[in-house]
Amino acid sequence: MKRLTILAALILGSGCAMAQSAREEIHAKKERCASYYLAYETPTQKLTKTPKGYEPFYMSHYGRHGSRWLIGENDYKDPLNTLRKAKEEGKLTSLGLDALDRLEKFFPTTENRLGDLTTVGERQHHQIGKRMTENFPKIFSGDAEVDARSTVVNRCILSMVAECEELAAFNPKIKFHNDVSESLQYYLNQYDNEYMRKIKGSGWEIKQKYYDQFTQPKRFCEQIFTDGLSHFEKERDAKHFMRRMFSICTNMQSHDTDISFFDLFTEDELYDMWKAKNIDWYISYGPSPISKGKAPFSQRNLLDNILTTADTMLTSGRHGATMRFGHDVCVLPLACLLELDSCGRQVENLDELDQKWVNYRIYPMACNVQLIFYKPKKGNGDILIKALLNEHEATLPLQTDNFPYYKWSDFRKYFRDKLNSYREDDL
């Protein structure tokens, strides 16, 4: 019976065995090809009822900032200047002129805004915070305590503020402690150390191969420039332009605007360019065999903080939440380190990765991991834990006869042992 229950949990897990393939999901909603630019999708899964005799009392959380403008100084300028120059030379088609006009209309909004949280992103966190109080009112009721911390990046701080505003609106008596400091970076945003750079570099040639393979600019350029692909001195420059336009196109969903560039791309182009990004992030931050599955351990300090803070909270007799706000380069490897659903899956053949590991299901804008703790209403008993990935109940690499609930003692031992087993070695 236990094996059947676990199998059912695996089938029901939000990312483990999806009813649709990635191609079908992207066909149904092309915005999903955006990978980490995907605007957070409102969850539709109904949460499982609290086990009889139990009540939720603590949430441990890590969330990414909401939707934002593109970050790089040339993310908008480079393709805009390319199109402007082509217009001056009389080398834009009618569609090229129209694309330039759209980009010219949007470009002024980017001034002094690179990387900033957008109104869409702020709204995402208000909605997430509101659902927290709706899904787990007992956690945030009465004399609840909320410890909320953010990286030093403005978009993360504002995301934290938006969620805390919703919690305060639900219960003005909540005791908040908010903190933003460089001293917290070692676990809130620890990914760019020498060893992680080595991991990312270990698959550089492979990633470039797939970017070249899945970026085919001939048709794309022919519809925009009168001289087609030959408009660029080198094909790699054409590919670079196509990828820049793809980034602008897929990130427009971060804004309240009707300007769109999806008409410039075919479905196959959108899917192929997503596949390249999927492979890139799997190698750089996921459990890829290329890096011996080491990349998720970039979040070992974060997981240690989650375990240690939970131990402290559980012995204190208090209730409330620990909330942490940061970045996609933390949420994705954390989800892989926790082996939520299929996040920890190792895939040898990268040509099949899109069928087995799908990035946008893990780290859209405002993505989050919520660990919900439950205690017996009366007497002593096991503390239970449930994991939510983007507010969907997720499987854990533990045995249970009551999915999505697991014993905290099993969770704690498994992940303490996992952290203790980690060694930095040669790649």
Secondary structure per residue as TSV (DSSP state, phi and psi in degrees):
chain	resnum	aa	ss	phi	psi
A	1	M	-	360.0	-41.5
A	2	K	H	-62.0	-41.4
A	3	R	H	-62.6	-40.1
A	4	L	H	-65.8	-38.6
A	5	T	H	-64.5	-42.8
A	6	I	H	-65.1	-39.8
A	7	L	H	-62.3	-42.2
A	8	A	H	-61.5	-39.0
A	9	A	H	-62.6	-40.9
A	10	L	H	-64.7	-38.1
A	11	I	H	-69.2	-36.3
A	12	L	H	-80.9	-17.7
A	13	G	S	-54.6	138.6
A	14	S	T	-62.9	-32.2
A	15	G	T	-116.4	0.6
A	16	C	T	-85.3	-42.7
A	17	A	S	-144.5	81.4
A	18	M	-	-73.6	146.3
A	19	A	S	-67.1	-29.5
A	20	Q	S	-109.3	149.0
A	21	S	-	-76.6	166.5
A	22	A	H	-60.6	-40.0
A	23	R	H	-61.9	-41.8
A	24	E	H	-67.0	-39.4
A	25	E	H	-65.7	-41.5
A	26	I	H	-71.2	-34.7
A	27	H	H	-63.2	-39.5
A	28	A	H	-71.6	-32.0
A	29	K	-	-147.8	97.1
A	30	K	G	-63.3	-21.0
A	31	E	G	-59.2	-22.4
A	32	R	G	-67.2	-20.8
A	33	C	G	-66.2	-7.5
A	34	A	G	-73.6	-9.6
A	35	S	G	57.0	-115.2
A	36	Y	G	-75.1	-5.0
A	37	Y	G	-91.5	-4.8
A	38	L	-	-58.7	127.3
A	39	A	-	-68.2	137.3
A	40	Y	-	-51.9	131.1
A	41	E	-	-95.9	127.2
A	42	T	-	-59.0	125.5
A	43	P	-	-65.4	143.1
A	44	T	-	-113.7	-11.5
A	45	Q	-	-70.8	131.1
A	46	K	-	-81.3	130.0
A	47	L	-	-73.6	145.4
A	48	T	-	-65.4	144.6
A	49	K	-	-63.6	149.7
A	50	T	-	-61.5	137.0
A	51	P	-	-56.3	144.6
A	52	K	T	-58.2	132.9
A	53	G	T	85.0	3.2
A	54	Y	E	-118.9	163.8
A	55	E	E	-147.7	144.3
A	56	P	E	-73.8	142.5
A	57	F	E	-139.8	-9.6
A	58	Y	E	-152.1	140.0
A	59	M	E	-123.3	131.3
A	60	S	E	-113.1	126.2
A	61	H	E	-135.2	145.8
A	62	Y	E	-137.8	128.4
A	63	G	E	-133.9	147.9
A	64	R	E	-83.8	153.0
A	65	H	-	-57.7	163.3
A	66	G	-	-81.8	-172.0
A	67	S	-	-54.9	145.4
A	68	R	B	-143.4	168.5
A	69	W	-	-69.5	161.4
A	70	L	-	-60.8	157.5
A	71	I	-	-97.0	-43.4
A	72	G	S	-69.8	143.7
A	73	E	T	-58.8	-32.3
A	74	N	H	-102.5	6.6
A	75	D	H	-60.6	-37.3
A	76	Y	H	-97.8	-37.5
A	77	K	H	-66.8	-43.3
A	78	D	H	-59.3	-54.7
A	79	P	H	-65.9	-33.1
A	80	L	H	-64.1	-45.5
A	81	N	H	-65.4	-35.4
A	82	T	H	-62.3	-44.7
A	83	L	H	-70.4	-38.1
A	84	R	H	-62.0	-45.0
A	85	K	H	-63.6	-41.1
A	86	A	H	-64.3	-35.7
A	87	K	H	-65.6	-44.3
A	88	E	H	-58.7	-33.8
A	89	E	T	-86.3	-1.5
A	90	G	T	70.2	31.7
A	91	K	-	-115.7	22.1
A	92	L	B	-103.1	137.0
A	93	T	-	-73.8	176.2
A	94	S	H	-61.9	-38.1
A	95	L	H	-69.0	-37.2
A	96	G	H	-62.2	-41.9
A	97	L	H	-64.0	-38.7
A	98	D	H	-67.3	-41.3
A	99	A	H	-63.0	-41.2
A	100	L	H	-62.7	-42.8
A	101	D	H	-60.4	-41.9
A	102	R	H	-63.6	-43.7
A	103	L	H	-68.2	-36.7
A	104	E	H	-62.3	-38.1
A	105	K	H	-67.4	-36.4
A	106	F	H	-84.1	-30.9
A	107	F	G	-54.7	-41.2
A	108	P	G	-58.2	-26.4
A	109	T	G	-70.7	-15.2
A	110	T	G	-86.9	-9.8
A	111	E	T	-61.2	124.7
A	112	N	T	57.1	26.8
A	113	R	-	-122.2	2.3
A	114	L	T	-55.9	124.7
A	115	G	T	81.4	-4.7
A	116	D	-	-72.7	152.3
A	117	L	B	-66.8	136.9
A	118	T	-	-95.2	172.1
A	119	T	H	-63.2	-32.5
A	120	V	H	-61.9	-44.5
A	121	G	H	-64.3	-41.1
A	122	E	H	-62.5	-42.1
A	123	R	H	-64.0	-38.1
A	124	Q	H	-56.2	-44.6
A	125	H	H	-74.5	-31.9
A	126	H	H	-61.2	-42.8
A	127	Q	H	-67.8	-40.3
A	128	I	H	-64.0	-45.8
A	129	G	H	-60.7	-40.5
A	130	K	H	-64.5	-42.1
A	131	R	H	-66.6	-31.6
A	132	M	H	-57.1	-45.1
A	133	T	H	-71.8	-29.2
A	134	E	H	-75.8	-39.0
A	135	N	H	-78.4	-33.7
A	136	F	-	-135.5	60.3
A	137	P	T	-59.4	-33.1
A	138	K	T	-63.3	-33.9
A	139	I	T	-62.4	-36.4
A	140	F	T	-106.8	12.7
A	141	S	S	-93.1	166.7
A	142	G	T	59.6	-128.9
A	143	D	T	-94.1	40.4
A	144	A	-	-59.7	149.1
A	145	E	E	-120.1	132.8
A	146	V	E	-123.6	119.4
A	147	D	E	-103.6	108.0
A	148	A	E	-116.4	125.7
A	149	R	E	-131.4	148.2
A	150	S	E	-135.4	155.5
A	151	T	-	-65.6	172.6
A	152	V	S	-83.0	7.0
A	153	V	S	-86.6	133.2
A	154	N	H	-55.3	-42.3
A	155	R	H	-63.9	-29.2
A	156	C	H	-76.2	-41.3
A	157	I	H	-61.1	-46.0
A	158	L	H	-66.7	-32.2
A	159	S	H	-65.8	-41.5
A	160	M	H	-60.7	-44.8
A	161	V	H	-60.5	-43.3
A	162	A	H	-61.3	-44.1
A	163	E	H	-68.9	-41.3
A	164	C	H	-64.5	-32.5
A	165	E	H	-61.9	-38.8
A	166	E	H	-69.1	-38.9
A	167	L	H	-65.2	-40.8
A	168	A	H	-67.3	-35.1
A	169	A	H	-65.9	-35.4
A	170	F	H	-70.2	-41.3
A	171	N	-	-145.5	96.0
A	172	P	T	-61.4	-13.6
A	173	K	T	-88.2	-2.8
A	174	I	-	-57.3	137.2
A	175	K	E	-92.1	110.8
A	176	F	E	-97.7	141.9
A	177	H	E	-128.1	113.6
A	178	N	E	-109.6	141.3
A	179	D	E	-146.9	139.5
A	180	V	E	-138.4	120.2
A	181	S	-	-163.5	147.1
A	182	E	G	-59.5	-26.8
A	183	S	G	-67.2	-15.5
A	184	L	G	-95.1	-6.1
A	185	Q	H	-64.1	-26.2
A	186	Y	H	-63.0	-21.3
A	187	Y	H	-122.3	-21.6
A	188	L	H	-81.8	-25.1
A	189	N	S	-152.4	48.4
A	190	Q	-	-99.3	100.0
A	191	Y	-	-146.7	-23.4
A	192	D	-	-99.2	54.7
A	193	N	S	-99.2	176.8
A	194	E	H	-60.7	-39.1
A	195	Y	H	-68.4	-39.2
A	196	M	H	-67.1	-35.8
A	197	R	H	-64.1	-34.6
A	198	K	H	-67.1	-41.0
A	199	I	H	-62.4	-47.5
A	200	K	H	-62.7	-38.4
A	201	G	H	-71.1	-23.2
A	202	S	H	-64.1	-24.7
A	203	G	T	-114.6	19.4
A	204	W	H	-58.9	-48.1
A	205	E	H	-63.9	-37.2
A	206	I	H	-66.8	-43.9
A	207	K	H	-62.2	-42.6
A	208	Q	H	-63.1	-36.9
A	209	K	H	-59.6	-44.2
A	210	Y	H	-73.9	-34.6
A	211	Y	H	-61.3	-42.6
A	212	D	H	-65.1	-41.9
A	213	Q	H	-65.9	-39.5
A	214	F	H	-99.3	6.0
A	215	T	-	-114.4	101.2
A	216	Q	-	-115.9	98.9
A	217	P	-	-88.9	-0.1
A	218	K	H	-59.3	-58.8
A	219	R	H	-62.3	-41.1
A	220	F	H	-58.3	-45.5
A	221	C	H	-72.5	-34.3
A	222	E	H	-64.5	-28.1
A	223	Q	H	-82.1	-17.2
A	224	I	H	-105.0	-39.9
A	225	F	B	-111.0	137.4
A	226	T	T	-64.5	-25.8
A	227	D	T	-100.5	12.4
A	228	G	G	57.0	-139.1
A	229	L	G	-63.8	-29.1
A	230	S	G	-70.6	-5.3
A	231	H	G	-61.5	-27.4
A	232	F	S	-101.3	139.9
A	233	E	S	-62.5	-37.6
A	234	K	S	-130.1	146.8
A	235	E	H	-61.6	-33.9
A	236	R	H	-63.3	-29.8
A	237	D	H	-69.0	-35.8
A	238	A	H	-65.8	-41.0
A	239	K	H	-64.6	-39.6
A	240	H	H	-62.9	-43.2
A	241	F	H	-62.4	-43.7
A	242	M	H	-62.4	-41.6
A	243	R	H	-68.5	-36.2
A	244	R	H	-63.0	-43.9
A	245	M	H	-66.9	-34.3
A	246	F	H	-62.5	-41.7
A	247	S	H	-64.0	-44.9
A	248	I	H	-61.8	-46.5
A	249	C	H	-56.9	-50.9
A	250	T	H	-75.8	-19.6
A	251	N	H	-92.5	-2.1
A	252	M	G	-64.1	-21.6
A	253	Q	G	-68.7	-8.6
A	254	S	G	-79.0	-0.9
A	255	H	S	-127.9	153.5
A	256	D	S	-84.1	83.2
A	257	T	-	-150.2	155.2
A	258	D	-	-100.2	5.2
A	259	I	-	-73.2	129.7
A	260	S	-	-140.7	152.4
A	261	F	-	-125.5	12.5
A	262	F	G	-64.5	-24.4
A	263	D	G	-68.1	-13.0
A	264	L	G	-79.4	-14.5
A	265	F	S	-119.0	145.4
A	266	T	-	-83.0	165.7
A	267	E	H	-60.3	-40.6
A	268	D	H	-65.4	-39.2
A	269	E	H	-64.4	-44.1
A	270	L	H	-60.0	-44.6
A	271	Y	H	-68.1	-43.3
A	272	D	H	-64.3	-41.9
A	273	M	H	-69.1	-31.8
A	274	W	H	-64.7	-42.3
A	275	K	H	-58.1	-40.8
A	276	A	H	-62.0	-42.7
A	277	K	H	-67.3	-37.4
A	278	N	H	-60.6	-43.7
A	279	I	H	-66.5	-42.9
A	280	D	H	-55.4	-51.6
A	281	W	H	-72.4	-31.0
A	282	Y	H	-63.6	-43.1
A	283	I	H	-71.0	-42.1
A	284	S	H	-76.9	-37.2
A	285	Y	H	-130.3	-10.4
A	286	G	S	-95.0	-171.4
A	287	P	-	-86.4	36.6
A	288	S	-	-60.4	136.0
A	289	P	G	-59.8	-23.5
A	290	I	G	-59.1	-36.7
A	291	S	G	-106.2	22.5
A	292	K	T	57.4	29.0
A	293	G	T	67.6	19.8
A	294	K	-	-84.3	-25.1
A	295	A	G	-55.8	-41.5
A	296	P	G	-59.0	-23.2
A	297	F	G	-71.2	-3.0
A	298	S	G	-59.2	-22.2
A	299	Q	G	-101.7	24.2
A	300	R	H	-64.6	-36.2
A	301	N	H	-67.3	-36.6
A	302	L	H	-66.4	-46.0
A	303	L	H	-64.1	-39.2
A	304	D	H	-60.8	-41.9
A	305	N	H	-63.3	-39.8
A	306	I	H	-61.9	-45.3
A	307	L	H	-67.8	-46.5
A	308	T	H	-65.8	-43.7
A	309	T	H	-64.9	-38.5
A	310	A	H	-63.5	-43.6
A	311	D	H	-56.3	-44.3
A	312	T	H	-63.4	-44.3
A	313	M	H	-66.5	-39.8
A	314	L	H	-67.7	-27.6
A	315	T	H	-91.8	-6.5
A	316	S	H	-85.2	-23.0
A	317	G	T	81.3	2.4
A	318	R	-	-90.8	172.9
A	319	H	-	-137.3	156.5
A	320	G	E	149.1	-144.5
A	321	A	E	-148.4	148.6
A	322	T	E	-110.4	119.4
A	323	M	E	-121.4	133.0
A	324	R	E	-128.4	137.4
A	325	F	E	-126.4	128.9
A	326	G	E	-157.4	-124.6
A	327	H	-	-136.1	165.7
A	328	D	H	-62.0	-33.8
A	329	V	H	-71.0	-2.1
A	330	C	H	-109.4	-45.2
A	331	V	H	-62.5	-45.3
A	332	L	H	-62.4	-52.8
A	333	P	H	-66.0	-28.5
A	334	L	H	-64.4	-45.1
A	335	A	H	-61.1	-36.3
A	336	C	H	-70.7	-40.3
A	337	L	H	-63.9	-37.0
A	338	L	T	-79.3	-9.6
A	339	E	T	58.5	40.1
A	340	L	-	-68.8	129.2
A	341	D	T	48.8	-125.4
A	342	S	T	-96.9	11.8
A	343	C	T	-60.9	-34.5
A	344	G	T	-89.7	10.1
A	345	R	-	-69.8	133.0
A	346	Q	-	-96.2	128.5
A	347	V	-	-124.3	116.8
A	348	E	S	-74.8	-45.3
A	349	N	-	-91.6	103.9
A	350	L	G	-66.8	-19.6
A	351	D	G	-66.8	-17.2
A	352	E	G	-107.3	5.5
A	353	L	G	-60.1	-38.7
A	354	D	G	-63.9	-15.1
A	355	Q	G	-93.7	-8.7
A	356	K	T	-130.4	-19.5
A	357	W	-	-150.3	118.7
A	358	V	-	-125.6	114.4
A	359	N	G	-65.8	-40.5
A	360	Y	G	-68.0	-17.5
A	361	R	G	-73.3	-17.0
A	362	I	T	-102.1	-46.9
A	363	Y	-	-131.5	56.0
A	364	P	-	-68.6	175.1
A	365	M	T	-55.4	139.1
A	366	A	T	68.1	16.7
A	367	C	-	-58.8	154.1
A	368	N	E	-157.7	153.1
A	369	V	E	-115.7	125.9
A	370	Q	E	-120.5	123.2
A	371	L	E	-106.0	118.8
A	372	I	E	-106.7	127.0
A	373	F	E	-104.8	140.3
A	374	Y	E	-126.5	142.3
A	375	K	E	-128.0	156.8
A	376	P	E	-63.4	142.3
A	377	K	S	-68.1	-32.7
A	378	K	S	-135.1	142.9
A	379	G	S	70.1	-168.2
A	380	N	-	-95.4	159.1
A	381	G	-	172.3	174.7
A	382	D	-	-65.4	138.5
A	383	I	-	-78.4	131.7
A	384	L	E	-107.0	157.1
A	385	I	E	-138.0	144.2
A	386	K	E	-129.2	138.1
A	387	A	E	-105.9	131.6
A	388	L	E	-116.0	129.1
A	389	L	E	-110.2	112.4
A	390	N	T	54.3	39.6
A	391	E	T	70.1	15.9
A	392	H	E	-109.1	136.5
A	393	E	E	-62.5	129.5
A	394	A	E	-119.5	150.5
A	395	T	-	-78.6	153.7
A	396	L	-	-121.3	158.9
A	397	P	S	-79.4	46.7
A	398	L	S	-132.2	159.3
A	399	Q	-	-82.6	144.7
A	400	T	-	-156.2	150.1
A	401	D	S	-110.8	16.2
A	402	N	S	-147.4	50.5
A	403	F	T	-54.1	139.1
A	404	P	T	-93.6	21.2
A	405	Y	-	-98.1	137.0
A	406	Y	E	-130.4	158.8
A	407	K	E	-76.1	131.7
A	408	W	H	-58.8	-38.0
A	409	S	H	-61.3	-38.2
A	410	D	H	-68.9	-43.0
A	411	F	H	-59.8	-50.5
A	412	R	H	-60.5	-46.9
A	413	K	H	-63.8	-45.3
A	414	Y	H	-59.5	-46.5
A	415	F	H	-82.8	-26.4
A	416	R	H	-64.8	-43.6
A	417	D	H	-63.3	-38.5
A	418	K	H	-65.0	-44.9
A	419	L	H	-63.9	-39.9
A	420	N	H	-68.6	-21.8
A	421	S	H	-82.9	-11.8
A	422	Y	-	-70.4	133.3
A	423	R	-	-137.4	136.1
A	424	E	-	-82.1	120.9
A	425	D	-	-135.6	-179.2
A	426	D	-	-70.4	140.1
A	427	L	-	-91.1	360.0
